[in-house]
Amino acid sequence: MDAERTAIAKACLDAAHDGSLSFPQIIGRLQAGGFEGYSVDYRRNSQTYYLPDGDNIALALPQSPAPVAAAFDGAAVEALVQWAQANGPDYSYVAFCERVKAAGCAGYLVSFLGRRVVYYGRTAETHVELFPR
C-alpha cells in the first residue's frame, strides 16, 4: 500500500471516530482513493481497506472496552443503522460501535461495488443494508 492511500485510509478512520466526516463523505474519499471497500472486525479491533488488485492495509481501531455480545440481534442492528443514517444530534460513530457490539455485531463488510454493508455476528448471522440512494 503506497503512502498516499495509507494516509487516506487513516484519515477516514480518524474522521469516523472524531465525527468530522459523515459515512457518505468517507465513502467518497475512499472511492476517490481507489479503494473498493473495507471491513471492520471488532474482535480483532481492526479495520482493513481493500484495493481492487488485492492490496490492503489493516489499521488498529481505537481501544474499546465493550465486548461483542454472544447473540446477534438483527433488528437492533437495523435500528442502529437507521439511527446512523438519520445522523441526528445524538449520533456518534463511537456510540454506534459500542451499541452495535452490544447487539452482537462482531464486524461488518462495506462493499462499494455492491453498494451494501453486511453486518455479521459471532455465529455468522447477518444483516444486509443497501446504501441509501
Residue frames as qw, qx, qy, qz and C-alpha x, y, z in Angstrom:
[[0.000, 0.893, 0.451, 0.000, 0.00, 0.00, 0.00],
 [0.430, 0.438, -0.036, 0.789, 1.50, 3.33, -1.00],
 [0.238, -0.193, -0.464, 0.831, 1.85, 6.19, 1.47],
 [0.265, -0.082, -0.152, -0.949, -0.90, 8.32, -0.12],
 [0.634, -0.279, -0.578, -0.431, -3.53, 5.60, 0.11],
 [0.530, -0.245, -0.676, 0.450, -2.43, 4.70, 3.62],
 [0.057, -0.071, -0.262, 0.961, -2.90, 8.37, 4.59],
 [0.462, -0.186, -0.354, -0.791, -6.39, 8.41, 3.02],
 [0.658, -0.296, -0.687, -0.081, -7.43, 5.28, 4.93],
 [0.421, -0.215, -0.560, 0.680, -6.04, 6.60, 8.22],
 [0.106, -0.033, 0.053, -0.992, -7.69, 10.00, 7.74],
 [0.571, -0.248, -0.475, -0.622, -11.06, 8.33, 7.04],
 [0.622, -0.291, -0.696, 0.211, -10.74, 6.08, 10.09],
 [0.258, -0.153, -0.409, 0.862, -9.89, 9.06, 12.30],
 [0.256, -0.109, -0.164, -0.946, -12.73, 11.15, 10.80],
 [0.596, -0.343, -0.647, -0.329, -15.28, 8.42, 11.52],
 [0.582, -0.357, -0.609, 0.402, -14.24, 8.30, 15.15],
 [0.202, -0.248, -0.266, 0.909, -13.98, 12.06, 15.71],
 [0.262, 0.704, 0.614, -0.242, -17.16, 12.81, 13.73],
 [0.047, -0.586, 0.209, 0.782, -15.51, 15.21, 11.28],
 [0.293, 0.191, -0.652, -0.673, -16.82, 13.34, 8.20],
 [0.785, 0.070, 0.277, -0.549, -20.11, 11.54, 7.55],
 [0.719, 0.005, 0.687, 0.108, -20.34, 7.98, 6.19],
 [0.659, 0.695, 0.277, 0.078, -21.16, 9.25, 2.64],
 [0.119, 0.938, -0.326, -0.022, -18.18, 11.64, 2.77],
 [0.502, -0.502, 0.698, 0.088, -15.87, 8.85, 3.93],
 [0.768, 0.300, 0.559, 0.085, -17.12, 6.55, 1.17],
 [0.479, 0.877, 0.041, 0.014, -16.48, 9.30, -1.41],
 [0.096, -0.850, 0.516, 0.044, -12.92, 9.85, -0.22],
 [0.629, -0.262, 0.727, 0.085, -12.13, 6.16, -0.15],
 [0.734, 0.515, 0.437, 0.069, -13.58, 5.60, -3.63],
 [0.314, 0.936, -0.158, -0.005, -11.64, 8.59, -4.97],
 [0.279, -0.707, 0.649, 0.037, -8.53, 6.98, -3.49],
 [0.497, 0.356, -0.736, -0.290, -9.16, 3.80, -5.46],
 [0.231, -0.107, 0.893, -0.371, -10.49, 1.59, -2.64],
 [0.446, -0.160, -0.685, -0.554, -13.29, -0.88, -3.36],
 [0.705, -0.550, -0.322, -0.311, -14.34, -1.46, 0.24],
 [0.069, 0.484, -0.685, 0.540, -13.30, -2.14, 3.79],
 [0.705, -0.370, -0.598, -0.092, -14.06, -4.39, 6.71],
 [0.275, -0.616, 0.427, -0.602, -14.35, -3.77, 10.43],
 [0.727, -0.122, -0.671, 0.085, -13.51, -6.57, 12.84],
 [0.430, -0.750, 0.142, -0.482, -14.50, -5.71, 16.41],
 [0.932, -0.358, 0.024, 0.058, -12.95, -8.88, 17.83],
 [0.772, 0.135, 0.003, 0.621, -9.53, -8.12, 16.33],
 [0.179, -0.850, -0.134, 0.476, -10.04, -4.39, 16.91],
 [0.324, -0.273, 0.504, 0.753, -9.00, -3.63, 13.32],
 [0.553, 0.710, 0.213, -0.381, -10.24, -2.13, 10.09],
 [0.526, -0.129, 0.635, 0.551, -8.93, -3.32, 6.72],
 [0.415, 0.715, -0.030, -0.562, -9.15, -1.33, 3.48],
 [0.712, 0.099, 0.643, 0.265, -9.07, -3.14, 0.13],
 [0.200, 0.572, -0.395, -0.691, -7.87, -2.18, -3.35],
 [0.853, 0.346, -0.033, -0.391, -9.10, -3.98, -6.48],
 [0.580, 0.526, -0.621, 0.030, -5.71, -5.64, -7.04],
 [0.845, -0.271, -0.450, 0.100, -5.86, -7.36, -3.64],
 [0.354, 0.259, -0.427, 0.791, -3.55, -4.93, -1.88],
 [0.492, -0.736, -0.405, -0.230, -4.85, -3.94, 1.53],
 [0.193, 0.395, -0.509, 0.740, -3.98, -2.17, 4.74],
 [0.574, -0.571, -0.587, 0.015, -5.15, -3.05, 8.23],
 [0.040, 0.521, -0.294, 0.800, -5.34, -0.29, 10.83],
 [0.257, -0.253, -0.806, 0.470, -5.99, -0.62, 14.54],
 [0.276, -0.738, -0.423, -0.448, -9.29, 0.71, 15.83],
 [0.149, -0.557, 0.424, -0.698, -9.27, 2.93, 18.91],
 [0.175, -0.013, -0.929, 0.326, -9.50, 0.77, 22.02],
 [0.585, -0.318, -0.175, -0.725, -12.98, -0.12, 23.18],
 [0.207, -0.260, 0.841, -0.428, -13.76, -1.96, 26.40],
 [0.752, 0.131, 0.247, -0.597, -17.13, -3.29, 25.24],
 [0.334, -0.127, 0.909, 0.215, -17.18, -6.95, 24.18],
 [0.443, 0.034, -0.568, -0.693, -19.22, -8.35, 21.30],
 [0.684, -0.097, 0.449, -0.567, -22.40, -9.91, 22.70],
 [0.344, -0.097, 0.925, 0.131, -22.85, -13.62, 22.01],
 [0.403, 0.553, 0.729, -0.031, -26.32, -13.31, 20.44],
 [0.136, 0.039, 0.394, 0.908, -26.83, -11.38, 17.20],
 [0.220, 0.638, 0.589, -0.445, -29.90, -9.13, 17.25],
 [0.350, 0.283, 0.549, 0.704, -30.57, -8.26, 13.62],
 [0.063, -0.847, -0.475, -0.229, -33.48, -5.96, 14.46],
 [0.424, -0.820, -0.039, 0.383, -31.30, -3.98, 16.87],
 [0.499, -0.182, 0.419, 0.736, -28.53, -3.73, 14.27],
 [0.209, 0.565, 0.579, 0.550, -31.05, -2.50, 11.70],
 [0.225, -0.919, -0.323, 0.008, -32.37, 0.13, 14.15],
 [0.504, -0.636, 0.150, 0.565, -28.81, 1.29, 14.86],
 [0.426, 0.140, 0.520, 0.727, -28.10, 1.63, 11.15],
 [0.028, 0.783, 0.505, 0.363, -31.24, 3.75, 10.79],
 [0.410, -0.853, -0.121, 0.301, -30.05, 5.89, 13.72],
 [0.520, -0.331, 0.350, 0.705, -26.69, 6.34, 11.96],
 [0.305, 0.413, 0.582, 0.631, -28.33, 7.20, 8.63],
 [0.120, -0.899, -0.409, -0.095, -30.50, 9.85, 10.29],
 [0.535, 0.229, -0.183, 0.792, -27.28, 11.45, 11.62],
 [0.322, -0.861, -0.294, -0.260, -29.14, 13.31, 14.35],
 [0.028, -0.813, 0.367, -0.451, -27.51, 15.43, 17.04],
 [0.730, -0.500, 0.406, -0.227, -27.34, 12.45, 19.43],
 [0.964, 0.251, -0.005, 0.088, -25.44, 10.25, 16.91],
 [0.067, -0.791, 0.594, 0.129, -21.75, 9.44, 17.06],
 [0.749, 0.336, -0.560, -0.112, -19.85, 6.65, 15.37],
 [0.119, 0.331, -0.817, 0.457, -18.17, 5.76, 18.65],
 [0.546, -0.013, 0.522, -0.655, -21.58, 5.26, 20.30],
 [0.818, 0.300, -0.232, -0.432, -22.77, 3.31, 17.24],
 [0.508, 0.382, -0.764, 0.108, -19.80, 0.93, 17.58],
 [0.138, -0.189, 0.786, -0.571, -20.47, 0.33, 21.26],
 [0.658, 0.138, 0.332, -0.661, -24.18, -0.27, 20.72],
 [0.781, 0.355, -0.377, -0.348, -23.82, -2.49, 17.67],
 [0.322, 0.320, -0.859, 0.237, -21.32, -4.68, 19.55],
 [0.348, -0.040, 0.680, -0.644, -23.86, -4.94, 22.39],
 [0.772, 0.295, 0.071, -0.558, -26.34, -6.12, 19.71],
 [0.854, -0.071, 0.509, 0.084, -23.96, -8.95, 18.84],
 [0.642, 0.761, -0.089, 0.027, -22.29, -7.45, 15.77],
 [0.802, -0.350, 0.232, 0.425, -18.76, -8.88, 15.50],
 [0.273, -0.354, 0.405, 0.798, -17.96, -6.80, 12.44],
 [0.574, 0.688, 0.342, -0.283, -19.10, -5.66, 9.04],
 [0.508, 0.004, 0.550, 0.662, -18.00, -5.58, 5.40],
 [0.293, 0.760, 0.114, -0.568, -18.57, -2.49, 3.27],
 [0.555, 0.166, 0.630, 0.517, -18.64, -3.11, -0.49],
 [0.154, 0.540, -0.093, -0.822, -18.60, -0.03, -2.71],
 [0.141, 0.111, -0.797, -0.576, -19.05, -2.27, -5.76],
 [0.200, -0.378, -0.901, -0.079, -22.09, -3.99, -4.23],
 [0.213, -0.445, -0.018, -0.870, -23.34, -0.76, -2.59],
 [0.772, -0.483, -0.311, -0.274, -24.05, -2.62, 0.63],
 [0.089, -0.545, 0.695, -0.461, -22.86, -3.32, 4.13],
 [0.797, -0.180, -0.560, -0.133, -23.03, -6.83, 5.59],
 [0.338, -0.589, 0.514, -0.524, -23.12, -6.86, 9.40],
 [0.769, 0.009, -0.635, -0.074, -22.34, -10.22, 10.99],
 [0.653, -0.639, 0.237, -0.331, -22.45, -11.84, 14.38],
 [0.274, -0.539, 0.794, -0.060, -20.25, -14.37, 16.10],
 [0.639, 0.120, 0.754, -0.092, -22.44, -17.18, 14.72],
 [0.191, -0.028, 0.647, 0.737, -22.27, -15.76, 11.17],
 [0.189, 0.750, 0.625, -0.106, -25.82, -14.45, 11.29],
 [0.312, 0.054, 0.249, 0.915, -26.10, -11.38, 9.07],
 [0.223, 0.813, 0.407, -0.352, -27.99, -8.21, 8.38],
 [0.471, 0.198, 0.421, 0.749, -27.53, -6.66, 4.93],
 [0.064, 0.813, 0.263, -0.516, -28.03, -2.94, 4.46],
 [0.561, 0.528, 0.361, 0.525, -28.07, -1.40, 0.97],
 [0.265, -0.135, -0.048, 0.954, -26.55, 2.06, 0.56],
 [0.254, 0.715, 0.441, -0.479, -29.21, 4.77, 0.57],
 [0.487, 0.456, 0.483, 0.567, -29.95, 6.11, -2.89]]
